[in-house]
């Protein structure tokens, strides 16, 4: 590299002047005691990983703009007693990404295979951090990563481990997520996984473009006020009285993949101007759910790649789509999120989509 391509050469003493990973413990409010990691990419993109909640991502900013929706409760420590019924919502902090699974995604249900709460317990589970790799720009290493193990286990029962690595590169406004779900038990385990990306104001606003391609169906039970052929369901809306409380709609999408097998979706707000792209592999995550909840004070749009739609383990079992992991078997998942902020990069993203 030339000095012009690394203008910081001989001018920094610590990599944190450019970016990197800092861990901490929250010490006030409902989040008191929760372990977190702030990751700064050095580009204006910075985000908070909640280590005590499956390494999910809470706050996320590009420059002064928030990208994520945060619920009224925000970050809280894990509370496993909320894994029944709809109690998951009591500690749902929103955030840029919440993990749902590992054996069930969807509403609460009970059958001969057991009782399952909304979206499963994985997001209410702390990670054991096994690796933090900092960038070392002086040595020419701009990559950084944090890796942890999140167990969803039960004595004398199913034993699934989520091994998660969140990584990035100094100078690149992006997040890479690499997950491996491993059956560490001695019995076959059912498996479902969904990544609940929650975009909020100001990225999501009236007139913002919601970007995805593919055939879709309205989720069962929708009022179909938004997802119908007479309405532009790919535009952000004004807050709706009809979305007070649990009001919402969702579409279940069969996303189109490019020649390399990647699906692309995202958000574009021309008024900022800013765009965020989310990429995932269709062979790993064949379903995309678009959740729209335009409630007053709870204004959020979700893009949710998953192994299944959020319709529950029982339905997947009946339809023959439920995945199973044999003892020692594992499945890998890869997602990439990038922020585009110049006219040229936004135009290129929209063209490629």
VODREN-632850 format. One line per field, with one value per residue (C-alpha): residue number from 1; residue in three letters; x, y, z. Coordinates in steps of 0.02 Angstrom, whole numbers. Layout:
<recs>
n = NUM | ... $
res = ALA | ... $
u = X | ... $
v = Y | ... $
w = Z | ... $
</recs>
This chain:
<recs>
n = 1 | 2 | 3 | 4 | 5 | 6 | 7 | 8 | 9 | 10 | 11 | 12 | 13 | 14 | 15 | 16 | 17 | 18 | 19 | 20 | 21 | 22 | 23 | 24 | 25 | 26 | 27 | 28 | 29 | 30 | 31 | 32 | 33 | 34 | 35 | 36 | 37 | 38 | 39 | 40 | 41 | 42 | 43 | 44 | 45 | 46 | 47 | 48 | 49 | 50 | 51 | 52 | 53 | 54 | 55 | 56 | 57 | 58 | 59 | 60 | 61 | 62 | 63 | 64 | 65 | 66 | 67 | 68 | 69 | 70 | 71 | 72 | 73 | 74 | 75 | 76 | 77 | 78 | 79 | 80 | 81 | 82 | 83 | 84 | 85 | 86 | 87 | 88 | 89 | 90 | 91 | 92 | 93 | 94 | 95 | 96 | 97 | 98 | 99 | 100 | 101 | 102 | 103 | 104 | 105 | 106 | 107 | 108 | 109 | 110 | 111 | 112 | 113 | 114 | 115 | 116 | 117 | 118 | 119 | 120 | 121 | 122 | 123 | 124 | 125 | 126 | 127 | 128 | 129 | 130 | 131 | 132 | 133 | 134 | 135 | 136 | 137 | 138 | 139 | 140 | 141 | 142 | 143 | 144 | 145 | 146 | 147 | 148 | 149 | 150 | 151 | 152 | 153 | 154 | 155 | 156 | 157 | 158 | 159 | 160 | 161 | 162 | 163 | 164 | 165 | 166 | 167 | 168 | 169 | 170 | 171 | 172 | 173 | 174 | 175 | 176 | 177 | 178 | 179 | 180 | 181 | 182 | 183 | 184 | 185 | 186 | 187 | 188 | 189 | 190 | 191 | 192 | 193 | 194 | 195 | 196 | 197 | 198 | 199 | 200 | 201 | 202 | 203 | 204 | 205 | 206 | 207 | 208 | 209 | 210 | 211 | 212 | 213 | 214 | 215 | 216 | 217 | 218 | 219 | 220 | 221 | 222 | 223 | 224 | 225 | 226 | 227 | 228 | 229 | 230 | 231 | 232 | 233 | 234 | 235 | 236 | 237 | 238 | 239 | 240 | 241 | 242 | 243 | 244 | 245 | 246 | 247 | 248 | 249 | 250 | 251 | 252 | 253 | 254 | 255 | 256 | 257 | 258 | 259 | 260 | 261 | 262 | 263 | 264 | 265 | 266 | 267 | 268 | 269 | 270 | 271 | 272 | 273 | 274 | 275 | 276 | 277 | 278 | 279 | 280 | 281 | 282 | 283 | 284 | 285 | 286 | 287 | 288 | 289 | 290 | 291 | 292 | 293 | 294 | 295 | 296 | 297 | 298 | 299 | 300 | 301 | 302 | 303 | 304 | 305 | 306 | 307 | 308 | 309 | 310 | 311 | 312 | 313 | 314 | 315 | 316 | 317 | 318 | 319 | 320 | 321 | 322 | 323 | 324 | 325 | 326 | 327 | 328 | 329 | 330 | 331 | 332 | 333 | 334 | 335 | 336 | 337 | 338 | 339 | 340 | 341 | 342 | 343 | 344 | 345 | 346 | 347 | 348 | 349 | 350 | 351 | 352 | 353 $
res = UNK | UNK | UNK | UNK | UNK | UNK | UNK | UNK | UNK | UNK | UNK | UNK | UNK | UNK | UNK | UNK | UNK | UNK | UNK | UNK | UNK | UNK | UNK | UNK | UNK | UNK | UNK | UNK | UNK | UNK | UNK | UNK | UNK | UNK | UNK | UNK | UNK | UNK | UNK | UNK | UNK | UNK | UNK | UNK | UNK | UNK | UNK | UNK | UNK | UNK | UNK | UNK | UNK | UNK | UNK | UNK | UNK | UNK | UNK | UNK | UNK | UNK | UNK | UNK | UNK | UNK | UNK | UNK | UNK | UNK | UNK | UNK | UNK | UNK | UNK | UNK | UNK | UNK | UNK | UNK | UNK | UNK | UNK | UNK | UNK | UNK | UNK | UNK | UNK | UNK | UNK | UNK | UNK | UNK | UNK | UNK | UNK | UNK | UNK | UNK | UNK | UNK | UNK | UNK | UNK | UNK | UNK | UNK | UNK | UNK | UNK | UNK | UNK | UNK | UNK | UNK | UNK | UNK | UNK | UNK | UNK | UNK | UNK | UNK | UNK | UNK | UNK | UNK | UNK | UNK | UNK | UNK | UNK | UNK | UNK | UNK | UNK | UNK | UNK | UNK | UNK | UNK | UNK | UNK | UNK | UNK | UNK | UNK | UNK | UNK | UNK | UNK | UNK | UNK | UNK | UNK | UNK | UNK | UNK | UNK | UNK | UNK | UNK | UNK | UNK | UNK | UNK | UNK | UNK | UNK | UNK | UNK | UNK | UNK | UNK | UNK | UNK | UNK | UNK | UNK | UNK | UNK | UNK | UNK | UNK | UNK | UNK | UNK | UNK | UNK | UNK | UNK | UNK | UNK | UNK | UNK | UNK | UNK | UNK | UNK | UNK | UNK | UNK | UNK | UNK | UNK | UNK | UNK | UNK | UNK | UNK | UNK | UNK | UNK | UNK | UNK | UNK | UNK | UNK | UNK | UNK | UNK | UNK | UNK | UNK | UNK | UNK | UNK | UNK | UNK | UNK | UNK | UNK | UNK | UNK | UNK | UNK | UNK | UNK | UNK | UNK | UNK | UNK | UNK | UNK | UNK | UNK | UNK | UNK | UNK | UNK | UNK | UNK | UNK | UNK | UNK | UNK | UNK | UNK | UNK | UNK | UNK | UNK | UNK | UNK | UNK | UNK | UNK | UNK | UNK | UNK | UNK | UNK | UNK | UNK | UNK | UNK | UNK | UNK | UNK | UNK | UNK | UNK | UNK | UNK | UNK | UNK | UNK | UNK | UNK | UNK | UNK | UNK | UNK | UNK | UNK | UNK | UNK | UNK | UNK | UNK | UNK | UNK | UNK | UNK | UNK | UNK | UNK | UNK | UNK | UNK | UNK | UNK | UNK | UNK | UNK | UNK | UNK | UNK | UNK | UNK | UNK | UNK | UNK | UNK | UNK | UNK | UNK | UNK | UNK | UNK | UNK | UNK | UNK | UNK | UNK | UNK | UNK | UNK | UNK | UNK | UNK | UNK | UNK | UNK | UNK | UNK | UNK | UNK | UNK | UNK | UNK | UNK $
u = 0 | 56 | 49 | -93 | -202 | -165 | -160 | -152 | 20 | 140 | 0 | -96 | -43 | -194 | -305 | -460 | -422 | -484 | -605 | -617 | -710 | -740 | -831 | -925 | -1063 | -1217 | -1235 | -1401 | -1584 | -1670 | -1512 | -1406 | -1284 | -1297 | -1131 | -1111 | -981 | -974 | -903 | -840 | -797 | -713 | -833 | -976 | -1055 | -1053 | -1163 | -1193 | -1184 | -1275 | -1166 | -1293 | -1431 | -1360 | -1243 | -1392 | -1368 | -1460 | -1417 | -1342 | -1295 | -1223 | -1153 | -1297 | -1432 | -1505 | -1535 | -1628 | -1791 | -1775 | -1925 | -1982 | -1889 | -1725 | -1585 | -1619 | -1524 | -1587 | -1739 | -1773 | -1939 | -2009 | -1996 | -2181 | -2327 | -2306 | -2190 | -2046 | -2115 | -2078 | -1891 | -1896 | -1781 | -1802 | -1630 | -1550 | -1554 | -1642 | -1616 | -1768 | -1754 | -1663 | -1803 | -1957 | -2000 | -2175 | -2313 | -2334 | -2398 | -2416 | -2425 | -2367 | -2187 | -2196 | -2235 | -2151 | -2156 | -2151 | -1993 | -1902 | -1774 | -1612 | -1618 | -1638 | -1475 | -1302 | -1151 | -984 | -859 | -716 | -625 | -603 | -487 | -444 | -386 | -201 | -191 | -6 | 29 | -89 | -232 | -397 | -514 | -595 | -713 | -798 | -851 | -959 | -1053 | -1238 | -1311 | -1494 | -1484 | -1582 | -1518 | -1577 | -1646 | -1601 | -1430 | -1408 | -1263 | -1257 | -1079 | -1084 | -950 | -986 | -849 | -804 | -663 | -597 | -646 | -795 | -971 | -1029 | -1070 | -1038 | -1129 | -1072 | -1171 | -1157 | -1294 | -1226 | -1318 | -1207 | -1334 | -1364 | -1539 | -1610 | -1663 | -1787 | -1716 | -1789 | -1699 | -1751 | -1654 | -1771 | -1694 | -1788 | -1765 | -1824 | -1830 | -1750 | -1695 | -1875 | -1993 | -2140 | -2093 | -1938 | -1917 | -1932 | -1829 | -1851 | -1892 | -1992 | -2165 | -2261 | -2417 | -2503 | -2475 | -2626 | -2734 | -2681 | -2817 | -2732 | -2746 | -2563 | -2520 | -2642 | -2630 | -2705 | -2578 | -2392 | -2330 | -2149 | -2159 | -2143 | -2308 | -2366 | -2404 | -2568 | -2700 | -2743 | -2569 | -2590 | -2543 | -2525 | -2584 | -2469 | -2459 | -2330 | -2293 | -2207 | -2087 | -2000 | -1849 | -1759 | -1575 | -1436 | -1321 | -1212 | -1361 | -1371 | -1536 | -1535 | -1655 | -1646 | -1705 | -1675 | -1717 | -1681 | -1708 | -1559 | -1487 | -1447 | -1473 | -1445 | -1428 | -1452 | -1387 | -1410 | -1393 | -1554 | -1490 | -1471 | -1618 | -1751 | -1888 | -1900 | -2035 | -2076 | -2154 | -2236 | -2291 | -2326 | -2390 | -2379 | -2222 | -2188 | -2140 | -2041 | -2017 | -1938 | -1846 | -1826 | -1728 | -1764 | -1762 | -1952 | -2087 | -2131 | -2279 | -2216 | -2139 | -2306 | -2355 | -2182 | -2192 | -2364 | -2306 | -2146 | -2030 | -1962 | -1773 | -1687 | -1507 | -1436 | -1310 | -1149 | -1231 | -1223 | -1289 | -1203 | -1279 | -1203 | -1276 | -1201 | -1266 | -1192 | -1228 | -1222 | -1213 | -1149 | -1250 | -1141 | -1147 | -1334 | -1365 | -1258 | -1349 | -1519 | -1459 | -1389 | -1546 $
v = 0 | 178 | 313 | 396 | 241 | 233 | 415 | 361 | 280 | 330 | 439 | 319 | 233 | 120 | 31 | 97 | 268 | 188 | 57 | -113 | -211 | -155 | -262 | -193 | -227 | -115 | -44 | 50 | 27 | -132 | -188 | -187 | -332 | -376 | -402 | -310 | -275 | -115 | -142 | 9 | -18 | 152 | 201 | 276 | 104 | 51 | -73 | -158 | -347 | -412 | -556 | -612 | -627 | -750 | -614 | -529 | -351 | -209 | -27 | 5 | 173 | 242 | 415 | 504 | 390 | 246 | 91 | -17 | -13 | -25 | -77 | 18 | -106 | -102 | -218 | -328 | -476 | -648 | -710 | -893 | -888 | -788 | -940 | -982 | -921 | -742 | -695 | -683 | -510 | -450 | -452 | -423 | -274 | -261 | -212 | -237 | -428 | -549 | -737 | -851 | -1040 | -1157 | -1285 | -1174 | -1009 | -939 | -922 | -1022 | -1200 | -1364 | -1540 | -1716 | -1657 | -1524 | -1343 | -1206 | -1019 | -881 | -895 | -1013 | -979 | -947 | -756 | -774 | -870 | -799 | -838 | -904 | -794 | -901 | -778 | -592 | -543 | -360 | -273 | -229 | -100 | -64 | -248 | -242 | -339 | -246 | -390 | -410 | -538 | -602 | -784 | -867 | -1026 | -1014 | -1177 | -1225 | -1380 | -1485 | -1622 | -1791 | -1703 | -1608 | -1525 | -1393 | -1271 | -1110 | -1060 | -880 | -769 | -586 | -505 | -354 | -256 | -84 | 35 | -70 | -23 | -202 | -343 | -528 | -662 | -842 | -968 | -1154 | -1252 | -1416 | -1563 | -1607 | -1729 | -1914 | -1900 | -1825 | -1643 | -1538 | -1376 | -1209 | -1042 | -864 | -700 | -559 | -399 | -247 | -83 | 80 | 268 | 365 | 229 | 169 | 314 | 364 | 332 | 228 | 83 | -94 | -201 | -386 | -494 | -654 | -727 | -705 | -750 | -655 | -734 | -830 | -721 | -555 | -425 | -396 | -207 | -191 | -351 | -344 | -304 | -130 | -64 | -27 | -139 | -97 | 81 | 139 | 203 | 336 | 272 | 176 | 171 | -4 | -62 | -13 | -154 | -316 | -246 | -300 | -388 | -501 | -580 | -747 | -734 | -860 | -747 | -743 | -793 | -733 | -847 | -876 | -926 | -765 | -678 | -489 | -376 | -214 | -36 | 126 | 298 | 425 | 571 | 530 | 465 | 292 | 110 | -52 | -219 | -390 | -545 | -728 | -895 | -971 | -1149 | -1110 | -991 | -1021 | -913 | -724 | -645 | -460 | -400 | -228 | -148 | 37 | 69 | 242 | 239 | 60 | 93 | -52 | -152 | -324 | -427 | -604 | -738 | -910 | -1096 | -1084 | -951 | -907 | -1026 | -1150 | -1321 | -1412 | -1347 | -1384 | -1560 | -1588 | -1522 | -1625 | -1473 | -1481 | -1502 | -1630 | -1639 | -1808 | -1825 | -1739 | -1659 | -1472 | -1339 | -1176 | -1005 | -847 | -672 | -506 | -331 | -177 | 9 | 114 | 304 | 378 | 407 | 286 | 142 | 161 | 161 | 6 | -84 | -44 | -102 | -265 | -301 $
w = 0 | -33 | 101 | 6 | 26 | 213 | 269 | 453 | 428 | 570 | 643 | 757 | 917 | 944 | 817 | 909 | 832 | 671 | 739 | 820 | 954 | 1133 | 1261 | 1412 | 1537 | 1548 | 1723 | 1726 | 1685 | 1624 | 1535 | 1694 | 1694 | 1509 | 1419 | 1254 | 1119 | 1019 | 845 | 748 | 565 | 548 | 408 | 508 | 532 | 715 | 806 | 973 | 990 | 1145 | 1202 | 1331 | 1202 | 1074 | 1007 | 927 | 862 | 950 | 907 | 736 | 662 | 502 | 541 | 631 | 561 | 660 | 553 | 679 | 773 | 962 | 1066 | 1220 | 1330 | 1234 | 1286 | 1437 | 1510 | 1459 | 1553 | 1516 | 1610 | 1462 | 1347 | 1370 | 1265 | 1206 | 1350 | 1225 | 1184 | 1362 | 1325 | 1136 | 1117 | 929 | 869 | 700 | 716 | 833 | 814 | 817 | 840 | 850 | 847 | 823 | 738 | 749 | 876 | 1037 | 1017 | 1109 | 1038 | 1078 | 1050 | 1186 | 1223 | 1123 | 1156 | 1026 | 918 | 1036 | 1175 | 1081 | 1093 | 1282 | 1296 | 1337 | 1229 | 1287 | 1194 | 1130 | 1016 | 986 | 845 | 832 | 674 | 662 | 523 | 550 | 510 | 362 | 445 | 432 | 477 | 648 | 722 | 878 | 899 | 1029 | 1072 | 1116 | 1185 | 1172 | 1279 | 1403 | 1515 | 1449 | 1296 | 1138 | 1128 | 993 | 990 | 890 | 848 | 787 | 712 | 677 | 574 | 473 | 396 | 440 | 302 | 243 | 299 | 317 | 437 | 403 | 503 | 494 | 596 | 624 | 713 | 782 | 861 | 1010 | 1081 | 1056 | 980 | 821 | 845 | 745 | 676 | 620 | 611 | 567 | 567 | 622 | 548 | 615 | 520 | 598 | 580 | 498 | 376 | 368 | 339 | 231 | 50 | 87 | -34 | 33 | -84 | -123 | -273 | -280 | -279 | -117 | -21 | 117 | 288 | 350 | 460 | 382 | 354 | 184 | 196 | 144 | 51 | -93 | -278 | -261 | -135 | -151 | -10 | -53 | 15 | 194 | 262 | 385 | 560 | 563 | 699 | 638 | 690 | 872 | 990 | 893 | 727 | 586 | 418 | 338 | 170 | 147 | -1 | -112 | -147 | -313 | -310 | -425 | -525 | -371 | -265 | -162 | -125 | -107 | -14 | 82 | 109 | 13 | 82 | -55 | 63 | 174 | 50 | 116 | 69 | 164 | 77 | 156 | 66 | 109 | 21 | -41 | -18 | 168 | 196 | 63 | 139 | 166 | 274 | 257 | 421 | 422 | 586 | 563 | 741 | 819 | 927 | 868 | 688 | 614 | 455 | 461 | 330 | 397 | 303 | 371 | 346 | 361 | 373 | 554 | 557 | 686 | 708 | 708 | 536 | 465 | 535 | 457 | 289 | 289 | 283 | 460 | 462 | 572 | 631 | 673 | 816 | 761 | 609 | 577 | 458 | 409 | 372 | 298 | 290 | 236 | 273 | 189 | 195 | 37 | 53 | -111 | -268 | -366 | -240 | -210 | -398 | -418 | -276 | -351 | -522 | -454 | -355 $
</recs>
